[in-house]
Amino acid sequence: MKLKVLTVMILSLFVLTGCQNQPSTHEQKIKTEQRNKTIRTNQKKWNKKLKNIKVLDQNEFKNAFVKIPNGYDDESTSLKNLKMAINI
């Protein structure tokens, strides 16, 4: 008899502890709403920071890059050919 009571109590403890670990849907909704609110506030802050950023004209960067000649091949291109491509 004691063994049956003990077994029932242990099984009921497992069932109760298993049910307690699952968050309720109401708690999940609250957490989701808080996360969404945080995301919205962060988006607003980010967009305010982006408004103050100066957009650079891309034409300023055209001269900063070296154009690689058409048909470029590492093995057959010599230093002389690369220097000629830079001078173009």
C-alpha positions in Angstrom: 0.0 0.0 0.0 2.8 2.4 0.9 4.5 1.6 -2.4 1.4 2.5 -4.4 0.9 5.8 -2.5 4.6 6.7 -3.0 4.4 5.8 -6.7 1.3 8.0 -7.2 2.9 10.9 -5.3 6.1 10.7 -7.4 4.1 10.5 -10.7 2.0 13.4 -9.6 5.1 15.4 -8.8 6.5 14.7 -12.3 3.2 15.8 -13.9 3.0 19.0 -11.8 6.6 20.0 -12.5 6.1 19.4 -16.2 3.1 21.6 -16.4 4.7 24.4 -14.4 7.6 24.8 -16.9 5.3 25.7 -19.8 4.7 29.5 -19.9 1.1 30.5 -20.3 0.0 32.0 -23.6 -0.8 35.3 -21.8 2.8 35.5 -20.6 4.0 34.8 -24.1 1.8 37.5 -25.5 3.1 40.0 -23.0 6.7 39.1 -23.8 6.0 39.3 -27.5 4.4 42.7 -27.1 7.4 44.0 -25.1 9.8 42.8 -27.7 7.8 44.4 -30.5 7.6 47.6 -28.6 11.4 47.5 -28.1 12.0 46.8 -31.8 9.7 49.8 -32.8 11.5 52.2 -30.4 14.9 51.0 -31.7 13.7 51.4 -35.3 12.7 55.0 -34.5 16.0 55.8 -32.9 17.9 54.2 -35.9 15.9 56.2 -38.4 16.5 59.4 -36.5 20.3 58.7 -36.7 20.1 57.9 -40.4 18.4 61.2 -41.1 21.5 63.1 -39.9 23.9 61.1 -42.1 25.5 62.9 -45.0 25.2 61.0 -48.3 28.4 61.0 -50.2 28.5 61.5 -54.0 29.7 58.3 -55.6 31.6 60.3 -58.3 34.2 61.1 -55.6 35.2 57.5 -55.4 35.5 56.7 -59.1 39.1 57.9 -59.2 40.0 56.0 -56.0 39.7 52.6 -57.6 42.0 51.1 -60.2 40.2 49.5 -63.2 41.3 46.0 -64.0 41.8 45.5 -67.8 39.4 43.2 -69.7 40.6 39.6 -70.0 42.7 39.9 -66.8 44.6 36.7 -66.0 46.9 36.3 -63.0 49.3 34.0 -64.7 49.8 35.8 -68.0 49.6 39.4 -66.8 53.0 41.0 -66.3 53.9 44.0 -64.1 54.4 46.0 -67.3 50.9 45.4 -68.5 49.5 46.3 -65.0 51.4 49.6 -65.0 50.0 50.4 -68.5 46.5 49.7 -67.3 46.9 52.1 -64.3 48.2 54.8 -66.6 45.1 54.7 -68.8 
